[in-house]
Amino acid sequence: MRYISIAAVFTFLAGSCQAASFCLWKIPAPESKTERFINLTVVQFIQQSDEELVISYGGGNLGSGHDMRIPTKNREEGAKLIGSMRDTVKACDKP
C-alpha cells in the first residue's frame, strides 16, 4: 500500500504556502443522484491500493477522525482521483 500525505498534495500549490480555509472536492459517485463533497483542508492522509483510495479526514484527539473509501479499478484510476484533488486545491488557492 502507498500512503500519501495531504501535505504532499498541498506542496503542489503554486506560489503560496498557505491552504485555503475551505476547499470542496466532489466525491465521485456515478450511481448516486446525491452529490457529496469533502473539505480537502481537513484531510489527514490518503491511502492508495490497487482496489481503493482511503481518505482519512477530520481527525482530532481520541479517534474522532473518519475514513472514506472510494473503490477504484486500478492504481491509475486512483492516481487520477488524487490528481483531481490536487487540481481542486490549486483552484482553491487562487484569489
N, C-alpha and C positions, 0 to 999 in steps of 0.2 A: 504494500500500500504506500501511497505517496501523500504526505501532508503538506499543505500549502498554507502558510500563514497569511492572514488577511493583510498583514503589514507588507507582505510581498506584493499583493495586489495594489496597495496604495503607493508603492515605490514607483509604479508606472505613471504616476501623475506627472504631468509636465509643468514645471515652473513653480510648484507650490509644495510645501511640506505639510500643510495642514489639510485635514479631511473636512468635507462638508459635514454639518451637524445632522443632516437628514438626507439620505440618498437612497431612493427607492429603486429596486430592481424587480421586474416582473418574473415570477416563478413560472417556468414552463409547465403547463398542464393542458395538453391538447384535448383530453377527453372531458374536461370540465368547462362549464359555462361561467363559472365563478373565477374572477381574476384575483390572484393573490400576489402580494408584494412583500419583500423583506427590505428592511433598512440596512444597507450594507455597512453603515458605520458601527453596528453592534455585532458584526460577525467576528468571532474569535479565530476560527480556523476552518479550512476546507480539507476534507479527506477525500482523495480520489482513488477509486479502484477501477477495475475493468467493467464492473456492473453498475456502479452508482457514484454520485457525489454526496457526501455527508457534510452539511454546513452546520457548524455549531455557532450559536449566537446567543446574545442576551445574558451571558453568564455573569454571575456575581459570586458572592460567597455562599456557602452551604449548598452547592449544587443547584443553583437556581437557573442554570442555562437550559437551552433547548437544542435539539437536533432536528434538522430537516433532511430527509433522504429524497434524492432525485434519481430515479432509475436512468441509466444510460446504456446504450447498445455496446459501446466500446470506449476506450480511452480518448479517442479523437473527438467523440461527441462530448465527453466531459470537458476536454480542453476548449471546445467551442463555447461551452457554457461559462467557463472561467473567463474566457476572452470577452464574452458579453458582459460579465460583471465588471471586468477591468474597464471596458468602454463606458459603462454606466458611471463608474467612479470618475473617469476623466471628464465626462459631461457634467457631473455634479460639481466638479471643481471650478468650472468656468463661471465667471461672474455674469 
